[in-house]
Amino acid sequence: MQKIQSSLEKIREEIEGFYDQKSWHFLTLNGVALSNEKLEVQWIFSKYATPDEVVVYYIEVPYDVEIPSIADIIPSAIISQRELVDMFGIAVEGSTKGLYLDEDSMQTPLKGCQI
């Protein structure tokens, strides 16, 4: 696995430059709570020809920033983006809340939930 750290300002551009839909499969967008104030956001890809070859782009951000959407590059990313909004309460450009959680559910259940 190759893990590549990026920044909030550059992550979208780096993923757009990296992603080739004929070579790489977008697995998911994942969140890892680092603290009550900070989240690691991961964009995870595997190579079609060699599925064990995994590349993870990641950024560390406070919960109160908006991260850019990649749904126009990889349309299926919208599901993972909306999951981040529901589970961690982080804003993702163009992604709305309410995919997984009902209004009466515990809101942002993974925010600050550290391993």
PyRosetta script that sets phi, psi and omega in degrees:
from pyrosetta import init, pose_from_sequence

init()
pose = pose_from_sequence("MQKIQSSLEKIREEIEGFYDQKSWHFLTLNGVALSNEKLEVQWIFSKYATPDEVVVYYIEVPYDVEIPSIADIIPSAIISQRELVDMFGIAVEGSTKGLYLDEDSMQTPLKGCQI")
pose.set_psi(1, 135.4)
pose.set_omega(1, 175.7)
pose.set_phi(2, -110.0)
pose.set_psi(2, 125.0)
pose.set_omega(2, -179.5)
pose.set_phi(3, -113.6)
pose.set_psi(3, 123.4)
pose.set_omega(3, -174.5)
pose.set_phi(4, -118.7)
pose.set_psi(4, 116.4)
pose.set_omega(4, 178.1)
pose.set_phi(5, -82.4)
pose.set_psi(5, 139.5)
pose.set_omega(5, 178.6)
pose.set_phi(6, -131.2)
pose.set_psi(6, -168.5)
pose.set_omega(6, 177.5)
pose.set_phi(7, -125.0)
pose.set_psi(7, 161.4)
pose.set_omega(7, 177.8)
pose.set_phi(8, -54.5)
pose.set_psi(8, -39.8)
pose.set_omega(8, -176.8)
pose.set_phi(9, -71.9)
pose.set_psi(9, -26.9)
pose.set_omega(9, -172.7)
pose.set_phi(10, -111.4)
pose.set_psi(10, -10.4)
pose.set_omega(10, -170.4)
pose.set_phi(11, -59.5)
pose.set_psi(11, -45.7)
pose.set_omega(11, -178.2)
pose.set_phi(12, -61.8)
pose.set_psi(12, -45.7)
pose.set_omega(12, 179.7)
pose.set_phi(13, -62.1)
pose.set_psi(13, -41.1)
pose.set_omega(13, -179.9)
pose.set_phi(14, -67.1)
pose.set_psi(14, -42.9)
pose.set_omega(14, 178.2)
pose.set_phi(15, -65.3)
pose.set_psi(15, -42.1)
pose.set_omega(15, 179.3)
pose.set_phi(16, -61.2)
pose.set_psi(16, -39.6)
pose.set_omega(16, 178.1)
pose.set_phi(17, -71.2)
pose.set_psi(17, -30.6)
pose.set_omega(17, -178.4)
pose.set_phi(18, -81.9)
pose.set_psi(18, -42.7)
pose.set_omega(18, -167.1)
pose.set_phi(19, -71.5)
pose.set_psi(19, 124.7)
pose.set_omega(19, 172.4)
pose.set_phi(20, -126.6)
pose.set_psi(20, 111.9)
pose.set_omega(20, -173.5)
pose.set_phi(21, -63.3)
pose.set_psi(21, -17.4)
pose.set_omega(21, 178.1)
pose.set_phi(22, -84.3)
pose.set_psi(22, -18.9)
pose.set_omega(22, -176.9)
pose.set_phi(23, -110.9)
pose.set_psi(23, -33.0)
pose.set_omega(23, -171.9)
pose.set_phi(24, -119.0)
pose.set_psi(24, 139.2)
pose.set_omega(24, 175.8)
pose.set_phi(25, -103.3)
pose.set_psi(25, 124.3)
pose.set_omega(25, 174.6)
pose.set_phi(26, -77.4)
pose.set_psi(26, 115.9)
pose.set_omega(26, -179.3)
pose.set_phi(27, -82.2)
pose.set_psi(27, -56.1)
pose.set_omega(27, -177.4)
pose.set_phi(28, -170.8)
pose.set_psi(28, 169.6)
pose.set_omega(28, 169.9)
pose.set_phi(29, -112.7)
pose.set_psi(29, 125.2)
pose.set_omega(29, -171.4)
pose.set_phi(30, -126.1)
pose.set_psi(30, 152.3)
pose.set_omega(30, 174.7)
pose.set_phi(31, -120.1)
pose.set_psi(31, 143.1)
pose.set_omega(31, 175.4)
pose.set_phi(32, -131.3)
pose.set_psi(32, 116.3)
pose.set_omega(32, 179.4)
pose.set_phi(33, -69.9)
pose.set_psi(33, 122.9)
pose.set_omega(33, 177.0)
pose.set_phi(34, -93.4)
pose.set_psi(34, -28.0)
pose.set_omega(34, 178.4)
pose.set_phi(35, -167.1)
pose.set_psi(35, -173.9)
pose.set_omega(35, 175.4)
pose.set_phi(36, -71.8)
pose.set_psi(36, -14.4)
pose.set_omega(36, -177.4)
pose.set_phi(37, -110.7)
pose.set_psi(37, -17.8)
pose.set_omega(37, -169.2)
pose.set_phi(38, -133.6)
pose.set_psi(38, 142.1)
pose.set_omega(38, -177.2)
pose.set_phi(39, -128.7)
pose.set_psi(39, 139.5)
pose.set_omega(39, 169.3)
pose.set_phi(40, -97.3)
pose.set_psi(40, 123.3)
pose.set_omega(40, 178.3)
pose.set_phi(41, -106.0)
pose.set_psi(41, 129.7)
pose.set_omega(41, -175.0)
pose.set_phi(42, -122.2)
pose.set_psi(42, 131.9)
pose.set_omega(42, 172.1)
pose.set_phi(43, -106.9)
pose.set_psi(43, 116.1)
pose.set_omega(43, -168.9)
pose.set_phi(44, -113.4)
pose.set_psi(44, 131.0)
pose.set_omega(44, -177.7)
pose.set_phi(45, -129.6)
pose.set_psi(45, 148.2)
pose.set_omega(45, 170.1)
pose.set_phi(46, -128.8)
pose.set_psi(46, 150.6)
pose.set_omega(46, -178.5)
pose.set_phi(47, -82.0)
pose.set_psi(47, 133.4)
pose.set_omega(47, -179.7)
pose.set_phi(48, -59.1)
pose.set_psi(48, -46.7)
pose.set_omega(48, -175.3)
pose.set_phi(49, -69.3)
pose.set_psi(49, -30.9)
pose.set_omega(49, -179.6)
pose.set_phi(50, -136.9)
pose.set_psi(50, 85.0)
pose.set_omega(50, -172.9)
pose.set_phi(51, -57.6)
pose.set_psi(51, -21.5)
pose.set_omega(51, 177.3)
pose.set_phi(52, -77.6)
pose.set_psi(52, -8.7)
pose.set_omega(52, 176.2)
pose.set_phi(53, -85.5)
pose.set_psi(53, 107.9)
pose.set_omega(53, -175.0)
pose.set_phi(54, -119.2)
pose.set_psi(54, 136.2)
pose.set_omega(54, 175.6)
pose.set_phi(55, -121.8)
pose.set_psi(55, 130.0)
pose.set_omega(55, 179.2)
pose.set_phi(56, -120.5)
pose.set_psi(56, 117.1)
pose.set_omega(56, 170.0)
pose.set_phi(57, -92.2)
pose.set_psi(57, 138.6)
pose.set_omega(57, 179.6)
pose.set_phi(58, -147.2)
pose.set_psi(58, 155.4)
pose.set_omega(58, 173.5)
pose.set_phi(59, -134.6)
pose.set_psi(59, 155.2)
pose.set_omega(59, 172.7)
pose.set_phi(60, -112.5)
pose.set_psi(60, 123.6)
pose.set_omega(60, -175.3)
pose.set_phi(61, -139.4)
pose.set_psi(61, 153.4)
pose.set_omega(61, 170.1)
pose.set_phi(62, -71.2)
pose.set_psi(62, 157.2)
pose.set_omega(62, -177.8)
pose.set_phi(63, -64.5)
pose.set_psi(63, -20.2)
pose.set_omega(63, -173.0)
pose.set_phi(64, -92.6)
pose.set_psi(64, 13.5)
pose.set_omega(64, 176.1)
pose.set_phi(65, -103.4)
pose.set_psi(65, 162.0)
pose.set_omega(65, 174.0)
pose.set_phi(66, -100.2)
pose.set_psi(66, 130.4)
pose.set_omega(66, 176.9)
pose.set_phi(67, -96.2)
pose.set_psi(67, 151.3)
pose.set_omega(67, -177.4)
pose.set_phi(68, -72.7)
pose.set_psi(68, 150.8)
pose.set_omega(68, 175.6)
pose.set_phi(69, -84.0)
pose.set_psi(69, 147.9)
pose.set_omega(69, 170.8)
pose.set_phi(70, -117.4)
pose.set_psi(70, 12.8)
pose.set_omega(70, -175.7)
pose.set_phi(71, -62.6)
pose.set_psi(71, -25.2)
pose.set_omega(71, 176.7)
pose.set_phi(72, -77.4)
pose.set_psi(72, -20.9)
pose.set_omega(72, 176.3)
pose.set_phi(73, -87.9)
pose.set_psi(73, -45.1)
pose.set_omega(73, -178.6)
pose.set_phi(74, -131.0)
pose.set_psi(74, 94.0)
pose.set_omega(74, -174.2)
pose.set_phi(75, -54.3)
pose.set_psi(75, -34.8)
pose.set_omega(75, -178.8)
pose.set_phi(76, -67.1)
pose.set_psi(76, -13.9)
pose.set_omega(76, 179.4)
pose.set_phi(77, -64.1)
pose.set_psi(77, -19.5)
pose.set_omega(77, -177.8)
pose.set_phi(78, -58.4)
pose.set_psi(78, -35.7)
pose.set_omega(78, -179.9)
pose.set_phi(79, -65.3)
pose.set_psi(79, -48.6)
pose.set_omega(79, 179.3)
pose.set_phi(80, -64.9)
pose.set_psi(80, -36.0)
pose.set_omega(80, 178.5)
pose.set_phi(81, -63.5)
pose.set_psi(81, -44.9)
pose.set_omega(81, -179.9)
pose.set_phi(82, -67.5)
pose.set_psi(82, -32.6)
pose.set_omega(82, 175.9)
pose.set_phi(83, -63.4)
pose.set_psi(83, -41.5)
pose.set_omega(83, 176.5)
pose.set_phi(84, -59.9)
pose.set_psi(84, -42.0)
pose.set_omega(84, 179.2)
pose.set_phi(85, -59.5)
pose.set_psi(85, -48.0)
pose.set_omega(85, -178.9)
pose.set_phi(86, -67.4)
pose.set_psi(86, -48.4)
pose.set_omega(86, -170.4)
pose.set_phi(87, -79.7)
pose.set_psi(87, -34.1)
pose.set_omega(87, -175.9)
pose.set_phi(88, -113.8)
pose.set_psi(88, -14.1)
pose.set_omega(88, 179.5)
pose.set_phi(89, 76.3)
pose.set_psi(89, 14.2)
pose.set_omega(89, 178.4)
pose.set_phi(90, -87.3)
pose.set_psi(90, 145.4)
pose.set_omega(90, 178.8)
pose.set_phi(91, -82.9)
pose.set_psi(91, 132.4)
pose.set_omega(91, 174.3)
pose.set_phi(92, -121.7)
pose.set_psi(92, 126.4)
pose.set_omega(92, -175.9)
pose.set_phi(93, -45.0)
pose.set_psi(93, 120.8)
pose.set_omega(93, 175.5)
pose.set_phi(94, 74.5)
pose.set_psi(94, 4.9)
pose.set_omega(94, -177.6)
pose.set_phi(95, -106.4)
pose.set_psi(95, 125.7)
pose.set_omega(95, -177.0)
pose.set_phi(96, -95.0)
pose.set_psi(96, 160.7)
pose.set_omega(96, 177.8)
pose.set_phi(97, -82.6)
pose.set_psi(97, 155.7)
pose.set_omega(97, 171.4)
pose.set_phi(98, 107.3)
pose.set_psi(98, 15.4)
pose.set_omega(98, 178.2)
pose.set_phi(99, -76.3)
pose.set_psi(99, -45.4)
pose.set_omega(99, -174.6)
pose.set_phi(100, -107.4)
pose.set_psi(100, -27.8)
pose.set_omega(100, -172.7)
pose.set_phi(101, -109.3)
pose.set_psi(101, 134.6)
pose.set_omega(101, 172.8)
pose.set_phi(102, -75.7)
pose.set_psi(102, 163.7)
pose.set_omega(102, -179.5)
pose.set_phi(103, -59.0)
pose.set_psi(103, -32.8)
pose.set_omega(103, -178.2)
pose.set_phi(104, -91.6)
pose.set_psi(104, 5.6)
pose.set_omega(104, 176.1)
pose.set_phi(105, -77.9)
pose.set_psi(105, 160.5)
pose.set_omega(105, 170.7)
pose.set_phi(106, -60.4)
pose.set_psi(106, 127.7)
pose.set_omega(106, -177.1)
pose.set_phi(107, -89.1)
pose.set_psi(107, 144.4)
pose.set_omega(107, -179.1)
pose.set_phi(108, 45.3)
pose.set_psi(108, 57.9)
pose.set_omega(108, -173.9)
pose.set_phi(109, -64.2)
pose.set_psi(109, -19.6)
pose.set_omega(109, -178.4)
pose.set_phi(110, -101.8)
pose.set_psi(110, -3.2)
pose.set_omega(110, -179.7)
pose.set_phi(111, -62.1)
pose.set_psi(111, 121.9)
pose.set_omega(111, 178.4)
pose.set_phi(112, 75.6)
pose.set_psi(112, 4.0)
pose.set_omega(112, -179.0)
pose.set_phi(113, -83.5)
pose.set_psi(113, 95.1)
pose.set_omega(113, -174.5)
pose.set_phi(114, -88.4)
pose.set_psi(114, 150.1)
pose.set_omega(114, 177.7)
pose.set_phi(115, -77.6)
pose.dump_pdb("model.pdb")
